[in-house]
Amino acid sequence: MVQFSQLAAIMLPVYIMIAIGFFWTRSNRTLDTDLIATLVNKIGLPCLIIAIFSRIEININETQKFVLASILVVLIGGVISAILVHLFKFFSSSYLPVMTFSLTGSLGLPLSLLSFGEKGLAYGLVFFTVTTIGTYRGGGATAAGNLSFDKLSREPVTWSIIVAVFLIWPGFSLPKWIIDTTWLLGAIAIPLQLLVTGSFLGRIESKFHYRTVIVSIVQLFVGFILGILVAELFHLSMTARAILILQATIPVIILNYIFSIIFKCESTDVAEMDYVSTIISALALPLILAWLINNG
Amino acid sequence: MFILLEIATIIAPLFVMAGIGFVWGRSGRPFNTNTIGGLVVNFAVPCLIFSTLTRLQVSISDFATAAGIFSIAVALNIFFSTLLLRISRIEIGAFLPTTVFANNGNMGLPLCFFAFGEKGLALGISMFVVSATANFFLGISFASRRLVLRETVLAPHIYVVLAALYFLFIGVDPPSWLSNTTRILGGMSIPLMLIALGVSLARLEVRKVFQSLYLGSFRIGFGFCAGLVLAWAFDLSAAARGVLILQCAMPSAVLNYIIAARFGRKEDEVAGVVVASTILSLATLPIIIYVAIHGFT
């Protein structure tokens, strides 16, 4: 059985940091989200990716399988979400307060790290990267009408992924001072994302519609089952399997927005969907973690 | 050759991070100092202090020794700085903090960490706590011309130190949710402090070049000597001696400028001293790090 203290050690840090962001914003202090987004996306995450793949030993075959599994989860998950959103006749809104960070980053990364250590974080980052590239290209394509590789190539994350691919190969390593520097700089990514998530929850005054709650819960379940099935299909090892299921369960929030554009559906707003998804996943994830640790 | 490489490895991360901030500041992009400063002072640094002290790298007596000796260094600094300023006819009220209080957080902590690892960081933090408390108390008192205890008592790091000492004293590890939270939040402090340092350096200007260089070199030079003398007098262990020398020889703290600006006490000239001493330290750091690690052998 999972002990309460074990689960508290994983969940409480996440809740505390979200709460700090929440109350910081509610007490009318400034939290410059744009600045933090730049720090995280241009500096923190790229450095974290390079640092983690310099520090851990990771099996190439296992990583390849994990990448394919992640892509499959994102694709199938995307299609299912699209059907769901269409079924429930969701949303469109003229404004775009989509959350600054996706939940696979802001919730998925700390949970991967706290529950399965640095190796867990490495898999969590791979999944996060796949969703980010997927939704980034999907989102960019919808907005601009064409796929933009040009923009993608200007993101530091893209370059850090290329470096990480080299780092997975045995025999390639970076000088110590680069590893030190990226390790320290990478440490800002996780706490800053959680603080911004809290700040988002503090800023949005949202009402709950039962439909939103239902869709969120269904999304969560579908993701969970999908994660289990794909993990079985690829015969993933223990940690990889746990992280795949964990990350698959976390709703890819930006899909809410993308599909609302694609299907030109109407109704309440995307912010509400984001708000509800965040809260529901924050509440449901302890259960899923407990299950994962028990069945690990 | 090996020694040069060793020193370069210690300094490089510092330069890269401060450099990112410097380029950011020069590029004129907005950098909301309130957001970053607020997060660093209220959450990141207190968490770093708690998490480093409770990871059982130091004992209470290590902590007390480091903090005690560093207090003597601060006292020596105050005494000789007062003499120097009086002889040079420079206004003591405005400039004493710039020659006494060093950048023990922004710059000192990462250096202690890179040069002496986790243990170095813990010892460096013991000294930083003294320096930050004294800097708040005396800095604000000097600038506002009366004794101000409010800010000092409200600063979170004092309570965090007490909490950490409590766990050290009863000899129990803090619960893992607490150590996980403080480790993750504390991890933000060094990179954010260094980036913020770079941004402030890019924005500050040096006024009165001669006076700035004069006071800046006194800050580093006298601090270095005081560190050496105290390290010799107290017969410290290798790591403690090195950390003491490093922390004593840091350039003037950015906090001095922030306090001066708040009370309108010659903040332009104070900024000059901060920038000048930081630039000087680019040259002095390799020597100081060498001596801190190897002594004079």
Interface residues (C-beta under 8 A of the other chain):
Chain A: S5 A8 A9 I10 M11 L12 P13 I16 M17 I20 W24 R29 T30 L31 D32 L35 I36 L39 I43 P110 L114 P175 K176 W177 D180 T181 L184 L185 A187 I188 I190 P191 L192 L195
Chain B: A8 T9 A12 P13 V16 M17 I20 P30 F31 N32 N34 T35 I36 G38 L39 F43 A44 P110 F114 P175 S176 W177 N180 T181 I184 L185 G187 M188 I190 P191 L192 I195
